[in-house]
């Protein structure tokens, strides 16, 4: 009888290998979401940048004609022939005076109706944060989409402290809104940038390990050792994605440290030595790498909903699709070519015929309109459809009255909902409330919301 020799295995090595594989998956999932936001941000930046470039170049051409003494009527005809009508100012210094930004708030009647139908006081929810609130589409079913306007991370924003701090400020306010909503039983959130569910499953093992640390003499040392072991794989990678996931994990252990303080105080065990151990442990939970200068606020830099999902407070539902993102990426490439050709023709307009410039302008406008449609209308329809399918999957019998939708402030879902509502039973009667910070009032549709 022969025996097959079993390979020698080392449990610790196998466990580390499995942990590393999970960590790689975490990085891939997070990188996917960041890639989506990057594509969106680039599209929005291009929309604004191309319009600015077109206006600037048109203004230069107008000024050249004017210096030559060309009559205004003739200039207007020439500019129109080149497809540049309305892209310049005929008189310098005649810009219209800035108007006061419109800040919306619910009427007393709207407030009472929404409170009665949903149990949520929208005014109380927003006023303390100095956010505005507006009913864009009234509800006849007592159910509402709640568009929570946001700004979010874009590449390298952590190097611009002022921009990073404003993102963090908005996301902290969103966190307060979401926590208040969970107190009213609303714990599922549709979120920009996600193409799949992001529930509390991802960090559950970290939360479980942290929760198993019992209040005692060595509890803070044990907690920091666990945290170090869970984050060392990410911290050695040295990039934003890995540093951010490490900060996520550290935040979980940091929250457990504060819970342990409460437990130790309850047991009258929190003496001077324990206080020193606690303070020392807090330094171990600080973000490192590219996020070091943001401290514990770094976990708000992408989105507060992710932080709360990691803590097991909410579940994130997708508001995007992979197909739409692929279409957007393709359109961005086409836009680059059309934009370069058209803007080059304007810069060197003397070398191009009016017909050539008009043709390039037409192609440029088609691509720009297509891109704007994908960035705004197409994605906005998808977000509403995601909510529609969610209601449909529950046979239209869900008890939920509020469907939070975290999306950029430059988006407006009113027309999309009104256009889709008559044809879909799940959307019939569904209302729309929009809230966002007053300091970001009236963000135009073409604005770079997160620049």
N, C-alpha and C positions, 0 to 999 in steps of 0.2 A: 504493500500500500504506500502510495506516495502522497506527500502533503505539499500543497501549493504554498510557497512562502509569502506571508503577508507583508506588505510594505510597512516600514516603521514610520509612524506618524507622531508629530509633536503637537498636542492639543493647543498649546499657546500659539505656535506658528500658524496652525490652521485658523484659529480664532482671529489672529491679526490679519491673515489673508482675507477672510470673510469681511472683516471690518473695513479693510482697505477697498474691497470691491463695492461695498455699500457707500463708502465715501465718494468713490469715483462716480457712482450713480447720482449721488446728491449734487455733485459738481455739474454733471451733465444736465440734470433737470433745471438747476438754477441758471446755468449758462444759456439754456434754451429760452427761458423767460427773459433774460437780459438781452438776448439777441433780438427777440421780438420787439422789446421796448426801444432798442437801438434803431431798428429798421423804421419803426413808427416815428421816432424823434427825427431821424434823418429826413424822412419824407416831409414832415412838418417844417423842418428847417429849410429844405429846398423850396417849398411852396413860398415861404416868406422871402427868402434870399433872391429867388428868380424875379419876383415882383419888384423888389427893391432895385435890382440890377437893371431891369427893363426901364423903370422910372428914371433912374440916374442917367442912363445912356440917352433916353429920349430927351431929357432935359438939356443934356450937352448939345445934342443936335439942334434943338430949338434955339438955344443961346447962340450957336454959330450962325444960324439963319438970321437971327435978330441983329447980331453985330454987323452983318453984311448989309443991313438996311432993308431986308426983305419984308414986304408988307405982311401984316398979321393974317389977313385972309388967305394970302398965298401960302404962308407957313402952315396954316391949318390944313389946307388942301394937300400939301406935300406930306405932312405928318400922317394924315389920314390914309394917303396912298401907301405909306410904309407900314400901315397897321398900328400906328402909335397914338391914335386918338385917345385923349383922356389920360395919357401917361406922363404929362408934364404940366407945369404951371405957366400960364401965359404972362403973368405978372408976378415978379418976385415979391415976397412979403405980403401976399394976399391970402395966406392960408387962413382957413376958417378958424375962428376962436374955439378953443377946447371947451367942450361941454362937460358939465358935472356928470361923473359916472352914475348910471342908474342903479340904485340899490333896492332890490325888491324885498318885500316881507309879506307874509300871509295876512289877510284880513282877519278880524276877530271871528267872523262867521266861518271862514275856511279853517281856522285853527280849531274851532270847536267841532266842526264836522269830522276832520281827520282824527282828532282825539277820540271822538265817539266811535268812529269806524275801526280804528286800528289800535287804540290804546296808547298811541305815541303822541306826545306833545312836541310837534316839530319846532314851534317857536322857542320853547324852553330848551330844546336840543341845540338850537343854533345861536340864540341871542347871547348866551354866556361866552361863546367863542367869537362873537362879532361876525357871524356868518349871515348871509342873506338867504331867504327861502321864498320860493315862488311855485304856485300851482300852475304848471304849464298846460296840463290836460286834466280837466276834472274827471273824477271817477264816478261811475254809476254802479259799481260792484263793491265798493269799499276796499278795493285793493289798489296799491300804488307801486310804481317803480320809483325808487328814491335815488336820483342821480346825485352822487356825492362827488363834486368837482375836485380833481387832484392835480398836483404836479409831482413828477417822479424822477428817479435817477436817470442820468444819461452819462455816457462815457467820460471819465476823468473829472466829474463834477466835484469829487472829494478833494480835488486840488484847489478849487475855488470856494473858499470858506463861506463867503456871503451867500452864494447860490445854494451850497450844501445846507447851510443853516435854515434857509427859507423852505427848502424841501422838507427838512426835519420838522420845522415848525408846523407846516401844513399837515404832515403825516401824524404828528402828535395830536393835532386837533381831530383828525379823522379817527384816531384811536379812541379818543374820548366819545365821539359819536357812536362808534361801533360798540363800545362797552355799554353805553346807555341803551342801545338797541337790544343787546343781549339780555339786559334786565327786563326787557319787554318781550322776551321770547324769540327775538330775531337773531339767529346765529349762523345763517348762510348768506354769503356775500358773493355777488358776481363781480369779477375783477378784470380790468384791462391788463393785457399782457399775458394772460393765462389761456392755454389751449387745452388744458386738462385739469381735473380736480386737484386741489392742494389742500388736503385735510390735515388733521393732526397726526396722521400715521407716520409721517417722515421723522419727526424728532421723538417719537414715543419712547424709544429705548433710552434716550438721554434723560427724559423726564422720569422714567421709571427708576433708573440708576440713582438720580439725584434724590428722589423721594424715599429711597431705601436707606439713605444716610440718617441715622438716628441721633437725636440730640444727646450729646455727651462730651466728654473731655477732648476727644480727638476728632470731633465731627467736622470742623472746618478744614483740618489737614486732610481728612479723607475726601472731602468734597473737592478740594483743589487738586488732589492727585487724580481723581476721576476726570475732572475737567481737562487737566493737562493731557491725559491719555486719549481723550476723545477729540481734542483739537490739534494735536501735534501733526497728524497727517495733513491737515489743511494748511496749517501755518507754515509748513516747509515749502509749500507750493509758490508762495510769493506773488499772488495776483489778487485782483479785487474779488473775484468770485469765491476763491478759497478763503480769503480773509473774512469775507462777509459771512460765510457759513460758520466759520470759527466764532465770529462775534455772536451769531445766532445761538450757538451751543453755550457759549459763556453766559449769555443772558439767562438761559434756563437755570444754570447752576447758581448764578448770582441771585435770582429770585428765590431759590431754595435756601440760600444762605440767610436771607432776611426772614424766611419762615422759621428757620432754626433758631434765630435770635428770639422770636416770639415764644417758641416752645421752651427755650432755656429760661427765659424770664418767668414764664408760668411756673416752672419747676424751681425757681429761685437759684438757678445755677449760673446765671450770667454775671460772673464776677469780672475783675479787672483783667485777669489772664485770658478769659474767654473773649472779652471785648477786643483785646490786642490781636488775638487769633482771628477774630472776625474781620477786623480792619485789614489785617495782612492778606486774608483771603480775597477781599474785594479788589486788591491790586492785581491779583491773578486773573480776575474776570474781566479786565480791561481789554478792549480790542487792540490788536497789534497791526503791524504792517502799514498798508496805505490808509487804514482807518484809525490809526493811533491818535491822530490830532482831533478826532471827533468824540473820543471817550465813549461812554455808554450810549450816547445818542446815535451812534453809528448804525444801530439796528433799525433805525427809522429811515435810513437813506433810500431804500428801494420802495417799500410800502409797509404801512402799519398793519395792514390786514395779514400779511405774511407773519409778522411778529406774533400777532394774536393767534393765528392758526398753529404756529409752533408751540404756543403755550396751551393749546387745547381749548381756547375760548370760542373760536369760530371755525367754520369750514369755508374754504374758498372754492367757488364754482367758476368755470371758464366763461369768459365773455368774448373769446376770439376763436378762430379756426385756423388750422395749419394751412389749409388751401388758400385762405385769404392772405396770409402772410407771404406765402410763396408768390402769389400774384403781385403783391405789393413790391417785393424785391425785384421781380422781373420788370415792373413798370418803372422803378427807380433807374434801372440800367438804361432803359429806352429814353427816359427823360434826360439823362446826362448827355446823350448824343444829340438829341433834338435841341436842347438848351445851348450847348456849345456852338452848334452850327448857326443858330439864330442870333445869339449874342455876338458872335464873331462878325456876322453880317452887319449888325448895327454899328459895332465899333469901326468897321471898315466900309461904311455905307457908300462911300464914293466908288468902290470897286464892284458894287452889286447893282443890278437893275432893280427897279421898283417891284417888278413881277417876281424876281428871285427872293427878295426880302419878304414879300407878301406870302409866298409859298412856304418859306421857312417859318414865318410867323404863324401861319395856319397850322402847320405840323406841330409846332411848339405849343400852341394853345390846346390842340387836341390832346397831346400827352399830359399837359398840365391839368386839364379838366378831368382826364381819366384818372390821374394820380389823386386829385382832390376827391373824386368820387370814391376811390378805394380807401383813402385815408379816413374820410368822414362818412359819407352815405352808406357805403358797403359795410364798413365795420360797425356802424351804428345799427344798421338793420340786423346784422348778425347778433349783436348784443341783445337786442329785443327778442330775436328769435330764440336765443338761448333761454331766456326767461319763459317764453311761450312753451318751449319743449319741456321745461321743468314743470310747469303747471300741467301740461298734457300728460307727462309721465305719472303725475299724481291723480290722473283722471279728472282734472279740474276741481278736485275736492280738497285741495290743500287748505289748511286753516290759516296759512300765512297771509298777512295783510300788507306787509311791507317787503319789497324785494330790493335791497340795497344794490346799487350798481356804481362801483368806483371807477370813474373814467375822467379823462382830461377835461379841464374847464373849457377848452375851445370847442368841445362837442356839444351839440344840441339835439336831443332825441325827440323833440316835439313833433316835427313834420314826419319823421320816420314812424313814430307810433300812430299818428293819425292816418297815415297812408296804409299801414299794415292792419290796423284794427278792424276795419269793416269786413275783411276777408278771413279773419281767424277768430274762431269762437273763444279760444283761450285768452285772446287779447281784448275781446269785447268788454267794454266797461272798465278796463284797466286804466288808471290815471297815472300822471307823471308829476313828480315834485322835483325841483332842482334846487340844490343848496351848494354854496361855495363861499369862501372868505370874501368879505366886503372889500378888502384891500386888493383883490384880484377881480373886481367888478368889470363886467362887459369885456371879457376877453374875446377879441374878434375871431371869427371862424378860421381865418387864415393865419392866426398868430402862432408863433413858436411858443407853445404853452410852457415848455420846460427848458427854454434856452438859458 
